């Protein structure tokens, strides 16, 4: 007879493995199904972690070549070893996935190796073996969205997976899609010498973030060497001995043109991965976008089956999935787990970084809320000047009547770290005055947050 569990989680990405660990901590007998040879899902294996490793390596190189001279540091004959960069990336990934495996052992989570399929409520099949369980959590993640006429081979035409494994720097990298993934990976290869062209269907990059921040981001990336073709669509891709010939035309229709590339990165988004999970047989309902329908407690329409992360509605972010994993585990344990989606930050790990939380100014306007906004530039921040990183600003939006913070956007050095302060402020319902009256260390980048809050609360900052 097969082993039975209190909970089986399908997928060992950030949402799934965190859910499994938290449930085990709460006293449940837990198994986690993962078909990869390693734990950690897309994020740890072929996404967040390896991309940040290459981003760091390429940024170190660019600083040495282009920025250190301003600090009185000179070097001759500087070169990079791409093979070593790739090897280091692998070492970083290896350490992280081994860490998850250790956590499974520590918390007595059983790893069921293989493809998981729901037979029915309470039954999961893994490689021909059926396991019984009181509850099932689907955390199967997402996959790259394909584009008609652009056939991915992960060599000449790549997704983020192939873009992380290139063995040489392409002469011309064309990125289809002006979102987070394309801009981050475009940054890696531009720093290492590639010409980078970004083709975006819409009239702006990073759609969904604060408009003013997005415009500044585009200007900064253009200054760094990016080329942008906005309001443009790709209608075909022909592979040649030299590379790839793309056919593009205006998004609204018009005269087509050809663009020659050595490598093309297809990064137009991601979609829920639900193939082969047995959802039809189990009767689990999907919405019009192929996402699993869930209620407030992450339950599907089938009793005992839950879903979290990229397969349900909401931003496809690892930390969002983690929060949902903890919440559903606590709900199953009889506690009151919840996720405040309003306080989930989003970050673009280029340099400068871009980070947002809460509502954008456009969203506040559309909602008809009376608001006030304060924007403080890093050019007026002492620490940013000392670092030589003065591009960008901190922007805070608050309710005009109550002063409660509604949203924030930061473009600048370490924005991804700085945004945590404002996410915490939103989580606790803080006002702009609360942040403005909090002492911030000097000299620090976070003083820019205080100054932006002063502009909102008092109508005047101290250093501009």
C-alpha positions as CSV (number, residue, x, y, z in Angstrom):
1,X,0.0,0.0,0.0
2,X,1.3,3.5,-0.9
3,X,2.4,6.0,1.7
4,X,-0.3,8.6,2.6
5,X,0.2,12.2,3.6
6,X,-1.6,15.2,5.1
7,X,-0.5,17.3,2.2
8,X,1.1,16.8,-1.2
9,X,2.5,19.8,-3.0
10,X,3.0,19.6,-6.7
11,X,6.0,21.7,-7.7
12,X,9.1,22.6,-5.7
13,X,9.6,26.2,-6.8
14,X,9.6,29.0,-4.3
15,X,5.8,28.7,-3.7
16,X,5.8,24.9,-3.5
17,X,8.9,24.3,-1.4
18,X,8.0,27.1,1.0
19,X,4.5,25.7,1.4
20,X,5.8,22.2,2.0
21,X,8.3,23.5,4.7
22,X,5.8,25.6,6.5
23,X,3.2,22.9,6.5
24,X,5.8,20.5,8.0
25,X,6.7,23.0,10.6
26,X,3.0,23.1,11.6
27,X,2.9,19.4,12.2
28,X,1.7,18.0,8.9
29,X,3.1,15.0,7.1
30,X,4.2,16.5,3.8
31,X,5.4,15.4,0.4
32,X,6.5,17.6,-2.5
33,X,6.5,16.4,-6.1
34,X,9.2,17.7,-8.4
35,X,10.2,16.3,-11.8
36,X,13.5,18.2,-12.1
37,X,16.6,16.6,-10.9
38,X,17.0,19.5,-8.5
39,X,14.6,21.4,-6.2
40,X,13.9,25.1,-6.4
41,X,11.8,25.3,-9.6
42,X,12.4,27.8,-12.4
43,X,13.5,30.5,-10.1
44,X,16.4,28.8,-8.5
45,X,17.5,26.7,-11.5
46,X,16.9,28.7,-14.7
47,X,15.4,32.1,-13.6
48,X,15.9,34.5,-10.7
49,X,19.1,33.1,-9.2
50,X,21.2,32.4,-12.2
51,X,20.2,35.6,-13.9
52,X,21.2,37.6,-10.8
53,X,24.5,35.8,-10.8
54,X,25.2,36.9,-14.3
55,X,23.9,40.4,-13.7
56,X,26.3,40.7,-10.8
57,X,29.3,39.4,-12.8
58,X,28.6,41.6,-15.7
59,X,28.0,44.7,-13.5
60,X,31.4,44.1,-11.8
61,X,33.0,44.0,-15.2
62,X,31.3,47.2,-16.4
63,X,32.2,49.0,-13.2
64,X,35.9,48.1,-13.6
65,X,36.0,49.1,-17.2
66,X,33.8,52.3,-17.2
67,X,33.3,53.5,-13.6
68,X,36.4,52.8,-11.5
69,X,38.5,55.5,-13.2
70,X,36.2,58.2,-11.6
71,X,37.3,56.8,-8.2
72,X,41.0,57.0,-9.1
73,X,41.3,53.3,-9.8
74,X,42.8,52.3,-13.1
75,X,43.4,48.9,-14.7
76,X,45.0,47.8,-17.9
77,X,44.2,44.8,-20.1
78,X,40.9,44.2,-18.4
79,X,39.0,41.2,-19.9
80,X,36.4,38.8,-18.8
81,X,36.2,35.0,-18.9
82,X,32.6,34.1,-19.9
83,X,33.2,30.4,-19.2
84,X,34.2,31.3,-15.6
85,X,31.1,33.6,-15.3
86,X,28.9,30.7,-16.4
87,X,30.7,28.3,-14.1
88,X,30.2,30.6,-11.1
89,X,26.6,31.0,-12.0
90,X,26.3,27.2,-11.8
91,X,28.0,27.2,-8.4
92,X,25.6,29.8,-7.1
93,X,22.6,27.8,-8.4
94,X,24.0,24.5,-6.9
95,X,24.4,26.0,-3.5
96,X,20.9,27.3,-3.5
97,X,19.2,24.1,-4.6
98,X,21.3,22.1,-2.2
99,X,20.0,24.4,0.5
100,X,16.4,23.6,-0.3
101,X,17.2,19.9,-0.2
102,X,18.8,20.4,3.2
103,X,15.6,22.2,4.4
104,X,13.5,19.3,3.2
105,X,15.5,16.9,5.2
106,X,15.6,19.1,8.2
107,X,11.8,19.5,8.2
108,X,11.1,15.9,7.2
109,X,9.5,16.8,3.9
110,X,9.4,13.8,1.5
111,X,10.6,14.5,-2.0
112,X,8.6,12.5,-4.6
113,X,10.8,12.6,-7.7
114,X,9.0,12.6,-11.0
115,X,6.0,14.1,-12.8
116,X,3.0,14.6,-10.5
117,X,-0.6,14.1,-11.8
118,X,-3.8,14.4,-9.8
119,X,-5.9,11.3,-10.1
120,X,-8.7,12.7,-8.1
121,X,-9.2,14.7,-4.9
122,X,-7.0,13.0,-2.3
123,X,-4.9,11.1,-4.8
124,X,-1.7,12.0,-6.7
125,X,0.2,9.8,-9.1
126,X,4.0,10.1,-9.4
127,X,5.7,7.9,-11.9
128,X,3.0,5.2,-11.8
129,X,2.8,5.2,-8.0
130,X,-0.4,6.6,-6.4
131,X,-0.2,8.4,-3.1
132,X,-3.2,9.3,-0.9
133,X,-3.4,12.7,0.8
134,X,-5.8,14.8,2.7
135,X,-5.0,17.9,0.7
136,X,-3.2,18.9,-2.5
137,X,-1.6,22.2,-3.3
138,X,-0.7,22.9,-7.0
139,X,2.4,25.0,-7.3
140,X,3.6,24.1,-10.8
141,X,4.7,27.5,-11.9
142,X,4.9,29.0,-15.4
143,X,6.6,28.7,-18.7
144,X,7.7,31.2,-21.4
145,X,4.9,32.4,-23.7
146,X,5.5,31.4,-27.4
147,X,5.1,33.8,-30.4
148,X,3.7,32.6,-33.7
149,X,6.4,32.7,-36.4
150,X,9.3,32.7,-33.9
151,X,10.5,29.2,-33.3
152,X,12.6,28.8,-30.2
153,X,15.6,26.4,-30.4
154,X,17.5,27.8,-27.4
155,X,20.5,28.4,-29.6
156,X,19.7,31.2,-32.1
157,X,16.2,32.0,-30.8
158,X,16.2,31.6,-27.1
159,X,13.9,32.1,-24.1
160,X,15.4,33.2,-20.8
161,X,16.6,29.6,-20.3
162,X,18.8,29.8,-23.4
163,X,19.8,33.4,-22.8
164,X,21.5,32.2,-19.5
165,X,23.5,29.6,-21.3
166,X,25.1,31.5,-24.3
167,X,28.7,30.4,-24.8
168,X,29.7,33.6,-26.5
169,X,28.6,37.2,-26.5
170,X,26.3,37.9,-29.5
171,X,27.3,40.8,-31.7
172,X,23.6,41.9,-31.9
173,X,21.0,40.6,-29.5
174,X,17.4,41.4,-30.3
175,X,15.0,41.2,-27.4
176,X,11.3,40.7,-28.2
177,X,9.5,42.2,-25.3
178,X,10.3,45.2,-23.1
179,X,9.4,43.6,-19.8
180,X,11.5,42.7,-16.8
181,X,13.1,39.5,-18.1
182,X,14.1,40.9,-21.4
183,X,15.7,44.1,-19.9
184,X,17.6,42.2,-17.2
185,X,19.1,39.7,-19.6
186,X,19.6,42.4,-22.2
187,X,21.6,44.2,-19.6
188,X,23.9,41.2,-19.0
189,X,24.9,40.9,-22.6
190,X,25.1,44.6,-23.3
191,X,27.6,45.1,-20.5
192,X,29.7,42.3,-22.0
193,X,29.7,44.0,-25.4
194,X,26.6,43.1,-27.3
195,X,24.5,45.6,-29.3
196,X,21.0,45.3,-27.8
197,X,17.8,46.2,-29.5
198,X,14.5,45.8,-27.7
199,X,11.3,45.4,-29.7
200,X,8.1,46.2,-27.8
201,X,4.5,46.0,-29.1
202,X,3.3,48.8,-26.7
203,X,4.4,52.4,-26.7
204,X,6.5,52.0,-23.5
205,X,8.7,49.5,-21.7
206,X,7.9,47.8,-18.4
207,X,4.1,48.2,-18.8
208,X,2.3,48.2,-15.5
209,X,4.8,50.2,-13.5
210,X,4.5,53.9,-12.7
211,X,4.5,55.8,-16.0
212,X,7.0,58.6,-15.0
213,X,9.3,55.9,-13.6
214,X,9.1,53.9,-16.8
215,X,10.0,56.9,-19.0
216,X,13.0,57.7,-16.9
217,X,14.0,54.0,-17.0
218,X,13.9,54.1,-20.8
219,X,16.1,57.2,-20.9
220,X,18.6,55.7,-18.6
221,X,18.8,52.4,-20.6
222,X,19.1,54.4,-23.8
223,X,22.1,56.3,-22.3
224,X,23.6,52.9,-21.5
225,X,23.4,51.8,-25.1
226,X,20.0,50.1,-25.5
227,X,18.1,50.7,-28.6
228,X,14.3,50.6,-28.5
229,X,11.7,50.0,-31.2
230,X,8.4,50.7,-29.5
231,X,4.9,50.2,-31.0
232,X,6.4,47.4,-33.1
233,X,5.4,43.8,-33.6
234,X,7.5,40.8,-34.8
235,X,5.7,38.8,-37.6
236,X,8.4,36.3,-38.5
237,X,11.9,35.0,-37.8
238,X,14.1,33.2,-40.3
239,X,17.2,31.4,-39.1
240,X,20.3,31.7,-41.3
241,X,23.9,30.6,-41.1
242,X,24.9,34.0,-39.7
243,X,22.0,34.4,-37.2
244,X,18.3,35.3,-37.4
245,X,16.4,37.7,-39.7
246,X,13.4,39.2,-38.0
247,X,10.5,40.7,-39.9
248,X,8.8,43.5,-38.0
249,X,6.2,46.1,-38.7
250,X,4.4,48.9,-36.8
251,X,1.9,47.5,-34.2
252,X,-0.9,49.4,-35.9
253,X,0.1,47.9,-39.3
254,X,2.3,49.3,-42.0
255,X,5.4,48.7,-44.0
256,X,7.4,45.7,-42.8
257,X,11.2,45.8,-42.3
258,X,14.0,43.3,-41.7
259,X,16.3,43.3,-38.6
260,X,19.4,41.1,-38.6
261,X,20.4,39.5,-35.2
262,X,23.0,37.0,-34.0
263,X,20.7,35.9,-31.2
264,X,17.0,36.6,-30.6
265,X,15.6,36.5,-27.0
266,X,11.9,35.9,-26.9
267,X,10.6,37.4,-23.6
268,X,7.0,38.5,-24.1
269,X,5.8,37.0,-20.8
270,X,5.0,33.8,-19.1
271,X,1.9,31.6,-18.8
272,X,0.7,29.1,-16.2
273,X,2.1,25.6,-16.5
274,X,-0.8,23.2,-16.1
275,X,-0.1,20.7,-18.8
276,X,-0.3,17.0,-17.7
277,X,-1.4,17.7,-14.2
278,X,-4.7,15.9,-14.6
279,X,-6.8,19.0,-13.9
280,X,-9.5,18.0,-16.4
281,X,-10.0,14.5,-14.9
282,X,-10.0,16.0,-11.4
283,X,-12.5,18.7,-12.5
284,X,-10.4,21.7,-11.5
285,X,-11.6,24.8,-13.3
286,X,-9.5,27.3,-15.2
287,X,-10.2,30.9,-16.1
288,X,-10.1,32.5,-19.6
289,X,-6.3,33.0,-19.3
290,X,-5.6,29.3,-18.4
291,X,-5.0,30.1,-14.7
292,X,-6.5,27.9,-12.0
293,X,-9.5,29.5,-10.4
294,X,-9.2,29.9,-6.7
295,X,-11.1,31.6,-3.8
296,X,-9.8,33.8,-1.0
297,X,-8.3,30.7,0.8
298,X,-6.6,29.5,-2.4
299,X,-9.1,26.6,-2.7
300,X,-10.2,25.5,-6.2
301,X,-13.7,24.4,-7.1
302,X,-12.7,20.8,-6.0
303,X,-12.7,20.2,-2.3
304,X,-9.2,19.5,-0.9
305,X,-7.3,20.9,-3.9
306,X,-5.6,24.3,-3.7
307,X,-3.4,26.3,-6.0
308,X,-0.7,29.1,-5.5
309,X,1.9,31.0,-7.4
310,X,2.1,31.5,-11.1
311,X,-0.7,29.2,-11.9
312,X,-3.3,31.5,-10.3
313,X,-4.1,35.2,-10.7
314,X,-1.7,37.9,-9.7
315,X,1.9,38.9,-10.4
316,X,4.2,36.1,-11.4
317,X,6.8,36.8,-8.7
318,X,8.7,34.3,-6.5
319,X,8.1,36.2,-3.3
320,X,4.3,36.4,-4.1
321,X,4.3,32.6,-4.5
322,X,6.2,32.2,-1.2
323,X,3.7,34.3,0.7
324,X,0.8,32.3,-0.7
325,X,2.6,29.1,0.2
326,X,2.9,30.1,3.8
327,X,-0.7,31.4,3.9
328,X,-2.2,28.2,2.5
329,X,-0.2,26.0,4.8
330,X,-1.4,28.0,7.8
331,X,-5.0,27.9,6.6
332,X,-4.7,24.1,6.3
333,X,-3.4,24.0,9.9
334,X,-6.5,25.9,11.1
335,X,-4.7,29.3,11.3
336,X,-5.6,32.5,9.5
337,X,-3.0,32.8,6.8
338,X,-3.4,35.7,4.4
339,X,-1.5,37.7,1.8
340,X,-1.7,41.5,1.4
341,X,-1.3,41.8,-2.3
342,X,-1.2,45.6,-2.1
343,X,2.1,45.4,-0.2
344,X,4.0,43.0,-2.6
345,X,6.9,44.8,-4.2
346,X,8.1,44.3,-7.8
347,X,11.8,44.8,-8.8
348,X,13.7,45.1,-12.0
349,X,17.3,44.1,-11.3
350,X,19.1,46.2,-13.9
351,X,21.4,49.0,-12.8
352,X,19.9,51.3,-11.7
353,X,17.3,49.1,-10.3
354,X,13.6,49.8,-10.5
355,X,11.2,48.9,-7.7
356,X,7.5,49.6,-7.0
357,X,4.9,48.7,-4.4
358,X,1.2,49.6,-4.1
359,X,-0.6,51.7,-6.6
360,X,1.0,53.6,-9.5
361,X,0.1,57.3,-10.0
362,X,-2.0,56.2,-13.1
363,X,-3.9,53.7,-11.0
364,X,-4.7,56.2,-8.3
365,X,-5.9,58.7,-10.9
366,X,-8.1,56.1,-12.6
367,X,-9.6,55.2,-9.2
368,X,-10.6,58.9,-8.8
369,X,-8.7,59.2,-5.5
370,X,-7.5,62.6,-4.4
371,X,-3.8,62.2,-3.8
372,X,-0.5,64.0,-3.3
373,X,2.9,62.9,-4.6
374,X,6.5,63.6,-3.6
375,X,9.5,62.9,-5.7
376,X,13.1,63.3,-4.5
377,X,16.1,62.9,-6.9
378,X,19.2,60.9,-6.1
379,X,21.3,63.8,-7.4
380,X,20.4,65.5,-4.1
381,X,21.4,62.5,-2.0
382,X,24.9,62.6,-0.4
383,X,25.4,58.8,-0.5
384,X,24.4,58.5,-4.1
385,X,26.8,61.2,-5.0
386,X,29.6,59.5,-3.1
387,X,28.8,56.2,-5.0
388,X,28.6,58.0,-8.3
389,X,25.1,56.6,-8.9
390,X,22.8,59.6,-9.1
391,X,20.3,58.5,-11.8
392,X,16.8,58.2,-10.6
393,X,14.5,59.2,-7.8
394,X,12.1,58.1,-5.0
395,X,8.4,58.8,-5.6
396,X,5.8,58.4,-2.9
397,X,2.0,58.7,-3.4
398,X,-0.4,59.2,-0.5
399,X,-4.1,59.9,0.0
400,X,-4.6,63.7,0.1
401,X,-7.1,63.5,3.0
402,X,-5.6,60.9,5.3
403,X,-1.9,61.0,4.2
404,X,-1.9,57.2,4.1
405,X,0.7,55.9,1.7
406,X,-0.9,54.4,-1.4
407,X,2.1,53.5,-3.5
408,X,5.8,54.1,-4.2
409,X,8.3,53.8,-7.0
410,X,12.0,54.0,-6.9
411,X,14.5,54.0,-9.8
412,X,18.1,54.2,-8.6
413,X,20.9,52.3,-6.8
414,X,19.7,49.4,-4.6
415,X,16.0,50.3,-5.3
416,X,15.1,46.6,-4.7
417,X,16.4,46.8,-1.2
418,X,15.1,50.3,-0.5
419,X,11.5,49.5,-1.5
420,X,11.2,47.1,1.6
421,X,10.8,50.2,3.8
422,X,7.8,51.4,1.9
423,X,6.3,47.9,1.6
424,X,6.5,47.7,5.4
425,X,4.9,51.2,5.7
426,X,2.0,50.1,3.5
427,X,1.6,46.8,5.4
428,X,1.2,48.7,8.6
429,X,-1.0,51.5,7.1
430,X,1.6,54.2,7.7
431,X,1.2,57.8,6.6
432,X,3.8,59.8,4.7
433,X,4.4,61.7,7.9
434,X,5.2,58.5,9.7
435,X,8.0,57.8,7.3
436,X,9.1,61.4,7.2
437,X,9.4,61.5,11.0
438,X,11.4,58.3,11.2
439,X,15.2,58.9,11.6
440,X,17.2,57.7,8.7
441,X,20.9,57.1,8.9
442,X,23.2,59.6,7.3
443,X,24.6,59.3,4.8
444,X,22.4,56.6,3.3
445,X,20.4,56.1,0.1
446,X,17.3,55.7,2.2
447,X,17.4,59.3,3.2
448,X,15.9,59.8,-0.3
449,X,12.8,57.9,1.0
450,X,12.5,60.3,4.0
451,X,12.9,63.3,1.8
452,X,10.2,62.1,-0.6
453,X,7.9,61.5,2.4
454,X,8.6,65.0,3.6
455,X,7.5,66.4,0.3
456,X,4.3,64.5,0.5
457,X,3.6,65.3,4.2
458,X,4.9,68.8,4.4
459,X,5.1,70.0,0.9
460,X,8.8,70.6,1.2
461,X,11.9,68.5,1.5
462,X,15.0,69.6,3.4
463,X,17.7,69.1,0.7
464,X,16.0,70.4,-2.5
